Structure formats: C-alpha cells, structure tokens
Amino acid sequence: MVYRQIIGATSYVFGDLRELLAKATPPRSGDRLAGVAAGSAEEMIAARMALANVPLKQFLNEAVIPYEDDEVTRLIIDTHAAEAFAPIASLTVGAFRDWLLSDAATGETLKQVSRGITPEMAAGVSKLMRNQDLILVASKCTVTSAFRNTIGLKGRMSVRLQPNHPFDDAKGITASILDGILLGSGDACIGINPVSDDPAVIGELLRLLDGIISRLQIPTQGCVLTHVTTTLGLIGQGAPVDLVFQSIAGTEAANRSFGVDLALLREAREAGLSLRRGTVGDNVMYFETGQGSALSANAHHNVDQQTCEARAYAVARAYDPLLVNSVVGFIGPEYLYDGKEIIRAGLEDHFCGKLLGLPLGVDVCYTNHAEADQDDMDNLLTLLAAAGVTFIMGVPGADDVMLNYQSTSFHDALYVRELFGLKRAPEFDDWLVRAGLADADFRLAGDGRLLPDFALRLIA
C-alpha cells in the first residue's frame, strides 16, 4: 500500500509500510548507513503524520517482511491474539498513542492487550512519542518472571552481576562476584560472558557459579553466556545449567547469522525446563538483543533497525524468558552514533519490550569510539529507572575489562535505588538480611567486620 502526506507544496510518497516506518524513525546512524532514513526533518515529520493515520489493523494485513520469506513474520502473524487485540482494533497509530497515555490504559489493561500488539505496532507508535511518553507508558507496565527469585515487581529493580574476566580466571571472577554481592547486586543473575567457547571451560564456569550460589544459598541464578548449542551439549553432560542464553534478532536471516532458528530455541527451552532447577518459577531463558544486529548481518530487509529490534521481542516472547536485555549501545556508533541516539534507543527498546509483555532490562552502555560518555549513561539510567526498568548491568567500576565497553557499576545501581526507593527481588533482599549484609530495612550493612567472614565463605 502507498502512503502519502502533503506538507505545504510538497507531496511525500512512501511506497509501503516498511518505508513509512523507516522514514518516521528519529535520526540514527544505522538507518542512515542502511539508506532507509528520511532525507530531511520535513520528510520525517511527513512520515509521522502519515503513520499516525494508519489503522492498527493494517499491520496485520501488510507485513514489513513477507510471510513466506521469514519465520519471524510467520511467528508474529500466527501467534497474534485476536481477542487481546479487540479493545484497540479500531484505533489508528495516532489514536493508539493517545490511548496509551490516557488513564484508560492502566497496568492491568496493558497486560491484557499485550498479546494483541505486534512488534510493528509497538515500534510504530513509539515513533510518534516523545521521550517522556515512552517513560510514562512503560512505567505503567509490570512484567514479572521467576526462577529462584521474583523479578519485575513494582517498586523493584534487579541487577545482573557481570563478573567478566579477560582470561576466564576463576579467582578474578570470584573477586568480582564478591564485590558485586557486597554491594547488593546479582538478583537478576550472575552472568559471565566467557572469553572461550571451549565446552570444557564453559562447564568449569558453570560449576563455579553453581558452587557459589549453592554454598551460600543465594536465591539467584547463574548463567554463562555461551552459544545455545554449547549449553545444550553441556546439559546433556549433566552440567549445572540454570539459564539458557542466546543472542537473538528480529529476522530469520539475522538469527541464522547467530546460528539459531526458532526450532532450536524451542529445543533449548525444553532442555532447560527438564532440569527443574528453579525454585519459585520456571522461566529458564535469557535473551540479549540490540538495535543494529540485523543490519550488521546484512539481514534487515530494508527494515529500520528499531522495528527489527521490536521484532526480536516477538521471538523472545515466544519462549517465556526470565530476562531480556537490550545491549543498547554495545554494537557501536555505526548504529547509534552518540549519547542522544543511545538514550532515545534505550527508551524505545524498554517501552516496546514492556508493551509486548517482556521482562525487559537494558545494558546502559557505550563503546569507547562512540560520541558518548558516562554522563550520558547517568541520564539514560535515571530515565530508565523512572520508567520502571526490570534490570540493569552491574560491572566492576562500570568498565568491562573483557568486552572493552562501558556499562553501569554496582554503585550506579545503589544510586538509582536510593533516588527512587527501589528494592531488589524480595527473596534476594531477604537473603541479604539473613547473611548479615543488610539491615532489617534492607539497607546494606556496610559493616567491615562482616566482610572478611563472608569473603572466606565465598571462596572456601
């Protein structure tokens, strides 16, 4: 379908919904690199005006990637919940924005319609929204998941403790875990990005995490972020796997570049469930995504990177994950050039993920060759906390010495918790009190006399 919009004496024509969505997107380097961005600010506004008048039903009739060419499109269409869509089926994209911002769109209402919202609908409406709109609507959405603790409850924010080491050294990793736990991090998971892809090394890291969590009886989950096929092999060997990890994207071709398809993800989830290691829930999958991943694999089908990202959330949603993490600034300035673009993308990702019913966290991060700094990350972190982000990263000193990028530190998590009065997962908070690491009001004890004893128990 062709879309038209007149501004002054100029008539803008958009050949299909895919082009309309791309031209309506706020400026970002990845879309400019792909050649799909609006050629001027006026064309971008024209695209948004035209998009505002598109009925939501049109997204069910016009796929941005053809149904017969892409299994992610087939997943989106085949699993669309018509009953959940019914309350918003009569709306245009612009009216959908107005409804989302209204008092009628309560947290419970948004939960009820989430399965009726396609990723393209979520991406489309986000393009009409200011940052404050994205924050307000996302803050209404409560999405919970559980394994050994309960993540995503209102008034709480979790942290993935990320103890990466450039040599996968057990002592170095353990020291980082100690640092994080003493500063109240680790309730989302303790997740290692390994240097090696050797299954023997991955198995040792899994046993290291399992030993620490079991010995100290920490109500959290461990994860080694290796390829899903490696994890499947280790499950077959009896390794102590809590969460099954995989990077995913929003097109079949991009997922194929990661070495996965939907059937393999389904097999991985079933294998994780078969271990029955959860105590309060059975959400066993951990997915990571990022704007630009499809473009970097030349698998974007001329779809803008933010819409591709939202489509990745449809993939994640199909497998009931514990955690979904947008690693927003990690891919580099080719895709998100500076702090302004990273901040906007982080808010978009969080909004779309929450609207689609996912436990969406954000790695508030940037690479050292991006036009961004830690002040930009402070801004994004604060905005995401206001928006009710499910979890963030906790990296020693905010500087990942293995992946060579800048993220958020354990102290950054303390900052936003104090600022907004945010607690941790309830089971984890209770454990901190029992372990003597927090007082009865869940404030970190900060008692240096306790630390040597706790450290000895950790490394014993």
N, C-alpha and C positions, 0 to 999 in steps of 0.2 A: 504494500500500500504506500502511496506517495503522500507526504505531509507538506503543507505549505503554510507560510506565515509572511504577512506583509508588514514591513516597518518603514514608514514614510513612503518613499518612492521605490523602495527595493522589495522585491518578492523573493523570499528564500524558499528553496525547494529541497526536501530531504527524501531520498529515494526509498527508504524503508525505515522500519522501527529501529533497526540496528544503527543506521546512520544518525537518526534523530537522537537516540540515547547518547551516542558518542559526542555529537556536536553540543549537546546540552550540559556536558560534564564541566565542572570547574577546571581551570587550567592545571595541567600537569605534564611533566616532561615525557612520560611514557606514551601518552596519546599523541603528543607532537612527534615523537620518534616513530610511532606506528603510522602517522599520516592520517589519523582519524579525527583529530581535534578540530574545533571550529577555527576558521581562518581569521576571525576578528571577534571582539567583545560583542559587537552588534549581532553577528551570526549566532553566537552562543545564547544571547537573550532571545532571539527569534526562535531558536530550537526549544528553549524552555517554555516559551509562550505556546508553541505548538504542542509540546509534550503535555502541558497542563490540561489540554482539551482532549487527550486520548483516553477513551474508556478503558478501565482496567480489564474488561473482557477481551480487549484487543490483544493483550499479552498471551491469552490462551489460543488465539487464532493465528498469530504471527510470531513464529519463533525466530530469535536472533541467529541461531544456528539450526539448520534444518533438522527435523525429527529423524529423518532417515540417515543422517550423516554423523550423529553424535549421541552416545549413550547417556550423557548427562542431560541433554534435552529430553530424551525419552524418559529418564527418571523424573524430571520436573513435571512433565505432562502426565505421565501415567500415575504418579502418586498425588496429584493435585486433589485436595479435599473440597469437593463442590459444596458440601454442607457448611464447612467452615467459611467458605468464600461468600456465601449467600448474603450475609449482612452488609457487605461492602461491594457487591456485584454491580450495583447501579452507579457507582462513583466513577468519575474521571480521575486522572492522576492528581490534578489540582485539588479536586474535592476530597480526595483521599488524604492529602496533606492537611487540609483544614480539619478533617475529622480526627486525624491522629493528634492534632494539637488541642482538640476540644476536650471538655470534661466527659464527653460520652465515651472516649477511648480510655477506659480505666485499665489497670493492670490485668484484671481478670478478663475483660473484653478482648484485650490484645492477645492474651494467651489462647482464647477460644478461636480467634480468626487466624492465628499464625500459620496453620497448615493450609489455609486457603490463599496465602500470599506467596506468589512465586518470587524467585530471586530478582527477576527483571522488574517486577512491580516494586520491590523494595529499593532496588537501585534507581529506578525511575523517579520515585517520589523523593529520594534523598537528593537528587539533582535540583529540586525546587526548593530545598530547605537551606536556611542559614545554619551556622554552627550551633546557635542557641536552640534551634528547632530540633536538631539531631540529639542534643543533650537532653532536652526536656522529654522527648518521646522515649528515648532509651531508658531514662530514669524511671519510667512507669513500668518497664518490663522486668519481671522477676522470673528467672530461669534457674532451676535447681538441678543438680546432679549429685551422685553419691557413689562412693566406693568404700573407703574406710572412714570417711567423714563426709559431711554435707556441705556442698559448695554452692554459692549463689544466693543464699538467703538475704533478705532485705537488711540493710544496715551492716553488711559484712563484705569484706574484700579479701581474697586469698592471694597467696604469693607462691609461684613456682621457684623453689630454691635451685639455682642453676650453678652447680659446682664444677664447671668445666676445667680441664687441665690440658696443657699442650702436649703432655706425654701419657695421658690417661693414668697418671700416677695415683695409686690408692691413698698414699699419705696426703698428697696435696688435695685430692678430692675430699678426703675425710676432714681436713682442716677447714675447707670451705663450708662443708656441711655444719661443722661445729659453729663457725662464725654465724651462719645463717640462722640456725636454730636458737642460739643465744639471743639473737635479735628478733626472734618471733616469726621467722619466715619458714616456709616449707609446707603449709597446709594444702596448697593446690597439688603439689607433688614435689618430690626431689627428683629432678630430671637432668640426666647427664647427656650432653652432646659428645659422643665419643670421637676421638681422632681416628681410631682404627675401625675397619669394617670386618676384622677377623672375628668369627663367631666365638673363638676361644676367649678373646679379650672381652667381647661383649658379655659372655657368660660370667666372667670374673667380676665385671662391674655390676651385673645383676645380683650376684651373690653378695657383693659388698653392700649394696643398698638394702637388700633383704636382711642381712645380718644386723645392720644399724637399726633399721625400723623394728625388727623383731626383738632385739636385745633391750632396746629402750622402750618398747611397747608404744611407739609413736603412732597415733591414729592418722596416718597419711599413706601415700602410695609412692612407689618408686617407678622410674621409667628410664630406660636407656634409649635415646632417640636414634635408633638404627633402622635400616630398611625393614619393611614388614616381612619380607621373605626370610630375613635373618632371624627375626623374632619367631616366626612360625617354626623354623628349624630348631631353635632353642627350646620352644615349648615342647616339641617332640622329644627332646632330650631330657626333659624334666627340669629345666631351669625355672627359677622363681620369678615369673613374669607377672607383674601387677597390671600395668597399662600397655596396650599395643599402640605403637606410634606409627604415623605416616604423614608425610607432606602430601597435600592434595591440591588440585586446581579445578577450574571451572569448565574445562572442556575435556573430551575424551582423549584428544591428541596430547594435551598437556599432561594429563595423568599418565598416558603411555610413556611420555618422556621421563616420568618418575619411576617407570617400571611397574605400574599398577593399573588395575581396572576395577570396576565395581564388584565383579565376582570375587576377586582376590581380597578386597576389603571385607566382603561378607564372610569369607572363609576365615580371615584373621579375627574378626569379632567373635565368631563361633568358637574358635580355638581359645581366645581369651576368656570367654564365658565358661568354657568347660573346666577351667582351673578352679573356679569358685573361691577366689581369694578375697573377694570383697566381704565386708562385714555389715555394712549398713546400706549397700546398694550394689548394682551390677553394671554400672556404666564403665566399660573397660577400654574405650578408645580415646586416644589423644591425637588430634589433628593439628597441623600447622599450615597456614596459608599466607599469601602475601600478594598485594597488588603488583602486577608486572610479571608474575611467574609464567602465565600463558604466553605473553609477548616474548619473553626471553627464550622460550622454546619454539618460537615461530608457530604457535598453536592457538592463536587468538581469534582467527577467522574474521579479522577486522572489527571485532567487538572491543569496545573501550575497556580499559583494564579494571575499572571499578565494577562494571557489570560482570566481567569474568570472575572477579573476586566474589561477588554475591552468589554467582552460580556454584562456586566451590562450597558455599554454605549449604546448598541443597545436597551436595554429596555428603557432607558431614552429618547433616540432619538425618540421613537415611540409616545411620549406624548408632544412634543414641549415645553420643560421646560424653565422657566426663568433662573434657576440656577441648576447646577450640581456640587456637591462638593465632591472631593476625600479627605476623612479624613485620610490622608496618614499614619501617624504614630500612630494613636489612638488605634488600636487593640492590639499592644504590641510587644515586642521583640520576641515572638514565631513566628512571621510572618515577621517582619523587625527588625533585631537584633540591628543594630547600626546606627549611623548617615550616614555612607556611603550607607547602604542599603535604608534608608529612602530617602536620596537625589535622588538616582537613581530611586526609585519607584515614587517619586513625579514628576520627569521629564518625565518618561514613561507615567504616567496617564494623565498628561497635554497634551503631544504630541498625544496620542491616542484619547483622548476626542476631541481635536480641529480638528484632521484629520477627525473624524467621524461627524463633524459639530455641536458640542455641546458647549454651554457657560460654559466651564469648569473652575471651581475655585479649589483651593487647601487649605485645612486647614493645614498649615505648622506647624506640631505638633509632640510631642513625649510624651510617658508616663514616669513616674519617675523611672521605673525599666529598661528602655532601656539604651543601651550604647550610649547615645546622650546627647547633651547639647544645650544651646541657641546659641552658636557659629555655630553649625551645622544648626540650623534653620535660622540664618542670611545668611548662604551660600545658602541654598535652596531658601529662599525668594528672594535673589538677582538674582539667576539664573532664577527663575520663572518670575520675573518682566522683565528680559531681553527677556524671551520667550513670553511675552505678556499675562500673566495670566489674566483671566477675573475678578476674585475677590479673596480676602483672608479674613481671620477672623480678627476681632478687639475685643480683650478681655482685660478688665482692667488689666494692669500690665502683660499681656501675661499669667496669671495664672488663669485658670478656677477653681473657688472655689467650684463649684458644681460637675463638671465632673472629677475633680482632674487630670488634664493633663496640659501640657504646650503648648501654641499656640503662636500667634503673637498679639502684642499690638496695640493700636491706634497710638502710637509713631513709631512703626515699619512701619506702613503704611505711615506715614509722611516721614520717611527715604527714602523709595523706590520711593515715589512720587517726592521728591526733587532730588534724584540721577538721575532718568530717565526722569524728567519733565512730569510726568503723572498727568492727571487731573481726576476728578471724573465724574460720569454721568452728562451730561450737565444740565439737569433740576435741579439736586441737587446742582451743583456748583452755578447756578443762584439763587437758593433759599438761599444759604449761604450768598450771597451778599445782597439780599433783607432783610435778617434777621439781617444784620449788623455783621455777624460772619466772613465775609471775605471781602477783599477789591476788587476793580474793576478788579484786576488781579487774583482773586480767591485765594489769599494768606490769610490764617487765620488771622483775625484781631489781636487777642491776646490783645485786649483792656479790661482790667479788669473791667472798668466801665460798660461795656455792660453785663457782665456775671450775676450779681445779677438780673437784669431785665429779662433776658432770662430764668434764673432758675425759677423765680416766674411764668412766663407764662407757663413753662413746668409743674410745679406741681399744678397750680391753679385748 
